[in-house]
Amino acid sequence: MTPDKLPPDGAESERFDPDSLAGLPAELALARLPPGRHGLPRSFVEHNQRLRIVAAMLRVLPRRGYPMTTIGDVTAEAGVSRAAFYQQFSGKEECFLATYDLAGDWLCGGVEEAVSGAEDWRARIRTGVSEALRLLTANPLVAHLIAVEALQAGDTARERQEACFDRFAAALRKGRPGRPELSEDLTDQLLGVVVSLIARYVDSDRAERLPEAMTDLVERMLIPYLGGASEDD
């Protein structure tokens, strides 16, 4: 599955869908508005256009890459005018950051919900990594955005990526064994390694095979704290 393809049937409920997150009617949220005088409230029209632009940015990035993506690419994909784009965003970077924030919040929220009932730390790691991989597999566009494009979109984008890592790490830390000789930032650093591995899968069009990496990723998260002990020790 290439990054710009939709997930297979049956994965619909796991799709990252900006319109459903915003609570708009599915039949209108990302649809092109009727031409001329349609009687829809201006606030609805503007919100509709913003979500269509965000969704367009998400779809264009795997094809063009952030450095080569233009506002024209995004507006053509979204079916909006440049004037409509600039009513929503000051430029390409602000649009990218809005897209990243929405997708990152969705991913982290899914992981937080999945681990909320896990008391054992190793179970939290296993559950959290498994849920992240499941969601990214169902949403290769989001995997590409978070793991690949954030590294090409400038310092602010990398700061947003780090903030996403921090939130993800915080969801996994509860019950972590004390190892005073290890850095407090180690979980974040390990997540960076995990995301790099995810990026390799996405870049080579193997996003659908991410679940195969689960055992390796869980071990990468656990071993520094357990000194190589097995999960059942």
N, C-alpha and C positions, 0 to 999 in steps of 0.2 A: 504494500500500500504506500503510494507516494504521499508526501505531506499535504498536498492540496486536494486529496480525495476525501470524501466523506466516509465515516466508519460503516461497516456492514450493517445490514438489517439486524435488529435485535439489540443494537448498541445505542439506539436513539435516546434512551433515558440517561445515558452516560455522556452525551455530547455536551460540550461547552457551547452554549447558545446564548449570545448576548441579549436577544429579545426576551427569552424566558426569565433571565436573571433580572431584567428590568421590570418584569410584570406586565408587559404589554400584550394585547391580544395577538395570538400567534398568527392569525390570518392577516394582520395589518403591520406587525412590528417591523419586519424587514422587507415588506412588499413595496414596490414603487407606488408612490401616491398618484392618484388620478390627476391628469392635467387640468388646468383651468380652475374654476371656482368649485372647490369640493366641499366647503363648509366645515372642514376639520379645524379644531382649535390650533392656533399657531404653536402653542406649547407642545402639542402632540406632534405636529409636523417637524419641529426642531428636534424633539427627542427621537423620533423615527429616523431622521437623517443622521443624527449622531451615532446611533446604533448601527445603521447601515455602513457608515464610514469605518467604524471600529471593526465590523465583520469583514469589510473589504481589505483593510490593512492586514488582518489575520490571514486572509487568503492570498494576498499578493506577495507577502514576504518570502514564502518558500520558493516562489518562481523567480523573484528578482533579487532577493537579499536586501537588507536595509540600506547599504550604501547606494545601490542602484535604483531603489524604489523612489518614484517621484509622486508628487501630489496628484499629477495627472493620472498616473497609474491607479491611484486609490479612488479618485473621483469617477473614473471610467468604470471601475469594478463596482462601485457603490451606486452608480447611476444618479449622481448628484452633480451640481455645478461647483466650480471653484469658489464662487461666492458663498455657497452653502457650506463648503468645507471651512472657509475662513470665519464663518459665523460661529463655528464650533471649536476650532483649534487655531492657534497662532502659526503653526507650521507642522512639518512632518514629525519632528521630535515629540512635540506635545501629543500628537495623535498616537504615536507609538507608545508613549508612556501610559496614556489612558488605556490602550489595549492591553498592555502588560499588567497594569494594576488590576483590571477586571479579570483577566485570566488567572493571574497569580492568586487573587483573593478566592476565586472559585476552587482552584486546586488545593490551596492550604485549608480552606473550609471543609473540603471533602475528606482530607487526611485527619483533621482535628475531630471530625464527627466519627470517623472510623476507629480512632484510638481511644475515644472517650471512655469506653468501658473496660479497657485493658489495664489491669493493675500491675502485672509483672512487666518489668522493663523490657526484657527480651521479647515478650509478646507484643509490646508497643512498637518496637523496632520492626518486627516481622509484619505486623498488621499495617503500620504506616507506610513502609516501603511497598508492600503488596498493593495497597490502595492507590498510591501514587502511580505505580506502574500500570495498574488497571485503567486508571483515568487517562493517562498519557497514551496508552495503546489505543484507547477508543477515540482519542483526540490528537492525532499526529500534528495538526496545526498548532495546538497549544504546546506540545512537546518541542516543536521547532522554535516557536517563539521564546520559550523559557530557557531552553538549553543551548540554542545556537544564536539567535538574533540579538539577544541582550548583550552579547559580547562584542557585537559589531556596531552598536547604536550609541556609543559614547559613555562618558563617565556617569551621567545621571542614570542611564539605563542599567549600568552595572551596580550602582547603588540600590536601585529597586530590586535587582536580582539578589543582592546580599540581604536586603530586608526580607525578601521572600524566604531565603535560606534560614534567616533568624527565626521567622515564624514557624517554619517547618521543624527546625531543630527544637524549638521550645515545646512543640507537641510531642516530641520523642524523648525529652529529658526526664520526665517524671519517673522516679524509682531507679535512676541510673546509679550504678555502684560508684562509691567514692574512690577516686584515684588521684590524690593530691599532686602527684608528679606530672599529671597530664594537664595540658592547657584547657582553660575554661572554654576556649573557642574551638576545641577539637571537633565537636559535633558539626559545627558549621563548616569546618575544613573538610571533614569527611563527606558532607553533603556536596561540596564542590567537586570532589572526586566522583561521586555518584552521578552528578549532572553531566560531567565530562563524558562519562561512559554512555549516558543516555544520548548525548549529542552525537557520539560516534554511530550509534544505532540509527538515529534520525537522518544523519547526513548520508548514510549508505542505504537509505530506503528500507530499513529493517525495523521500523517502529512497531510493526505488528508482532515482532519477536521479543519485545522488551520483557514479557513475563519470564522468558528463559533466563534472564539475567538476575532474577530475584535472589537466588541462593548466594551468588557472588556478591551482590550489593548488601545483603543482610550481613554477611560475614565481614565485609569491609567496615560496616558500622559497629559491629560487636567486638571484633578481635582486639582493638586497642584497649578496651576496657576490661576484657576477660582474659587477656594474656594468652589467647589461643585455646582457651577451654571450650569444650563442645557445648552446644545449646542445652544439652540435657544434664550438664554437670551441676 
